[in-house]
Amino acid sequence: MKDLCERLSAATGITFRIDDDTCEPAASGAALNYWVSSYKDGFFLEANSIYDEVYASYVPGDAELIKKINELENDYRYV
């Protein structure tokens, strides 16, 4: 998971760390908070604003995970 945190941080510009409670990658971006869990052959991504859950769904691989995080961060940065 540490390797995944490093890859996500490098590709998104958001510092991912291992969450103390879940032992899974988590981060606070400029727009949203993110939690990533291993799920079957991919990941389950949750993204929340201060007020609402914005995204919670399966993402099939690393490249798609990075793409979705960047997309969410860009879409919600100025909301």
C-alpha positions in Angstrom: 0.0 0.0 0.0 2.9 2.4 0.6 3.9 1.9 -3.0 0.4 2.8 -4.1 0.4 5.9 -1.9 3.7 7.0 -3.6 2.3 6.4 -7.1 -1.0 8.3 -6.3 0.9 11.2 -4.7 3.3 11.5 -7.7 0.5 11.3 -10.3 -2.1 13.5 -8.6 -0.1 16.1 -6.6 -2.1 15.1 -3.5 -0.2 13.6 -0.6 -1.6 10.2 0.1 -0.8 8.4 3.4 -1.9 5.2 5.1 -4.9 6.0 7.3 -4.5 5.0 10.9 -8.0 3.7 11.2 -8.4 1.8 7.9 -4.8 1.0 7.1 -5.7 2.0 3.5 -4.5 5.0 1.4 -6.3 8.3 2.2 -5.7 12.0 1.4 -7.1 15.5 1.6 -7.0 17.3 -1.6 -7.8 21.0 -2.4 -11.4 20.0 -3.1 -12.2 16.6 -1.6 -11.1 14.0 0.9 -10.2 10.6 -0.6 -10.2 7.0 0.7 -8.9 4.1 -1.4 -9.6 0.4 -0.6 -8.3 -2.7 -2.3 -11.3 -4.3 -4.0 -11.2 -7.5 -6.1 -9.0 -6.7 -9.1 -9.1 -3.0 -8.6 -10.0 -0.4 -6.0 -13.0 1.2 -4.3 -12.7 5.0 -4.2 -14.6 7.2 -1.9 -14.5 11.0 -2.3 -16.2 13.4 0.1 -16.6 17.1 0.4 -17.1 18.7 3.8 -20.9 18.3 3.3 -21.6 15.3 1.0 -20.3 12.1 -0.4 -19.3 13.0 -4.0 -18.2 9.6 -5.4 -18.2 6.0 -4.1 -17.5 3.3 -6.7 -15.3 0.6 -8.0 -12.3 1.7 -10.2 -10.7 -1.1 -12.2 -7.0 -0.3 -12.0 -4.2 2.2 -11.1 -4.4 4.3 -14.3 -8.2 4.6 -13.9 -7.9 5.4 -10.2 -5.4 8.2 -10.9 -7.6 9.5 -13.8 -10.7 9.5 -11.6 -9.0 11.3 -8.7 -7.6 14.0 -11.0 -11.1 14.4 -12.6 -12.8 14.7 -9.3 -10.3 17.2 -8.0 -10.6 19.4 -11.1 -14.4 19.2 -11.1 -14.8 20.1 -7.5 -11.9 22.5 -6.8 -13.9 25.7 -7.2 -17.3 24.5 -6.1 
